[in-house]
Amino acid sequence: MKILPLRAAKATFSAIVRAAENGEPTVITKDGSPAAMVVPYKRGVAAYPDEQTSFQVLLLSMPHELGPERLELTVREIDS
């Protein structure tokens, strides 16, 4: 695992992405403390499975008693 300061990470971002594609994570530090980590996509998805909710799951999780609101319109007579 590589550890790079933010300034170096900015200058070599393409190389950091290539390393992640090859399975190598990189820690980015700010003021000497770890601030972020670039990891391979599949590893990131595995770490945050709840944030990958599909639109279908969101729709199915809605309460069923909710429906489209309908306005009650009254018909009025028009004078001719």
WOFENTA-V442234 format. One record per residue. N is the residue number from 0. RES is the residue in one letter. SS is DSSP state (A for helix, B for strand, O for the rest). OMEGA is omega in whole degrees, 0 to 359 (999 if undefined). D_CENTER is the distance of its C-alpha to the mean C-alpha in Angstrom with 2 decimals. Layout:
N;RES;SS;OMEGA;D_CENTER
N;RES;SS;OMEGA;D_CENTER
//
This chain:
0;M;O;178;24.11
1;K;B;173;24.44
2;I;B;183;24.27
3;L;B;171;24.26
4;P;B;184;24.65
5;L;A;182;22.26
6;R;A;179;24.98
7;A;A;179;25.53
8;A;A;178;21.85
9;K;A;184;21.74
10;A;A;185;24.90
11;T;O;186;23.90
12;F;A;179;20.19
13;S;A;179;21.07
14;A;A;178;22.95
15;I;A;178;20.14
16;V;A;178;17.86
17;R;A;179;20.93
18;A;A;178;21.50
19;A;A;177;18.05
20;E;A;179;18.81
21;N;O;175;22.06
22;G;O;182;20.63
23;E;O;178;21.38
24;P;O;177;19.01
25;T;B;176;19.73
26;V;B;179;19.77
27;I;B;183;19.80
28;T;B;175;22.12
29;K;B;183;22.86
30;D;O;176;26.41
31;G;O;180;26.99
32;S;B;178;24.31
33;P;B;181;21.17
34;A;B;183;18.22
35;A;B;176;15.51
36;M;B;175;15.43
37;V;B;183;14.58
38;V;O;175;14.73
39;P;O;186;15.04
40;Y;A;183;12.04
41;K;A;178;13.64
42;R;A;178;14.28
43;G;A;178;10.76
44;V;A;179;9.81
45;A;A;180;13.09
46;A;A;182;12.44
47;Y;O;184;9.45
48;P;A;182;10.68
49;D;A;183;10.22
50;E;A;180;6.47
51;Q;A;182;7.42
52;T;O;180;9.75
53;S;O;178;11.47
54;F;A;178;12.95
55;Q;A;180;16.29
56;V;A;178;15.65
57;L;A;179;14.67
58;L;A;181;17.85
59;L;A;180;19.98
60;S;O;180;19.08
61;M;O;176;20.59
62;P;O;183;24.11
63;H;O;182;26.74
64;E;O;177;29.15
65;L;O;179;27.06
66;G;O;179;28.27
67;P;O;178;28.80
68;E;O;179;30.96
69;R;O;179;34.35
70;L;O;176;36.59
71;E;O;180;40.20
72;L;O;176;42.24
73;T;O;180;45.94
74;V;O;180;48.21
75;R;O;180;50.86
76;E;O;177;54.15
77;I;O;177;54.79
78;D;O;179;58.29
79;S;O;999;59.96
//
